[in-house]
Amino acid sequence: MIKYYIPVFIFFLVLFWLIYFQPNKQSLKKVNSKVAISAFCLGVFIEFLQATLTTSRFADVYDVLANTVGIVLALVAYQQYIKIKTN
């Protein structure tokens, strides 16, 4: 079952990371890539821990998909924010 709070949590996590690192124009793609990959790996790691360390929870591919949706939405929102900020 997909939990709808997962993409919302990941969205804000990625958005806060992007704002924290505040890339300049030259390193925008580099920072976006690092943040997106870090968030994705964190989500996969959490799913791995759920599968191996707990008996009451289980790993779910749909949770990883929900994480990915949150990451993409945060990247798009941040790009729009940068576009508005620079104009």
N, C-alpha and C positions, 0 to 999 in steps of 0.2 A: 504494500500500500504506500503510495506516495504521500509524504507529509508535506503539506503546502508551506510550512514555515521554513523548510530547508532552503529553497531558492531565495527567500526573503533574507534569511540570516546571511547566506553567502553573498548576496547582493550588497548588503551593508558592510560586510567584512572587506570585500574587494574594494568598494568605494572608499572606505576609510583608509585602506592601505594606499590607494592611488593618491588620495588627498595628502596623506602623510608624506609620501615620497615626492610629491609635487615635481614631476619631471619638467625639464625645459623642453623647448620644441625639438631640439636635436635628439634627446634621449626618450621621447614620448613612447615610441614603439618598443624600445628596449625595456623600459619600466613596465609598460602594459604587458609585455610578454612574460617578464619575470613574475609579476603579481599574479597573472592568470595561471601560469604553470604552478606556482607555489600554492595557490588556492585549490587547484585541481588535485595536486599531490596530497595536500592536507585532507581533502575529502576522501580520497582513495585510502589513505592511511587510517583514517577513522573507521571506514568500512572494514578494512583488514582487521583492526583491533576488535571490532564488534564480532567478526566471524571467529576469531581465535581465542579471545580472552573472556567472553561472556557466554552464558548458557541461556540467558533470557532474551538476548537480542541476536539478530542475524544480519549479515551483509546483504545489501540489495542493490542491484544494478540501477534500479530506478532512482535510488538516492544519489548515485553518482551522476545520473542524467539530470536530476534536479539541481545538483551543485553546478553542473555545466551551464544550465539555463541561467542561474543566478550570476555566474561569472560573465557570461555574454551580455546580459542585461546591464550589469554594472559597467562594463567596458563601453557599451553604447551610450549609457547615461553620462559617463565621464567625458566621452568624446563630444557630446552635445554641450556639456558644461564648458569645456575648453573652447569650443567654437563660439559660444555666447560670450564668454569672458574676453576673448581676443577681438571681438568686433565692437 
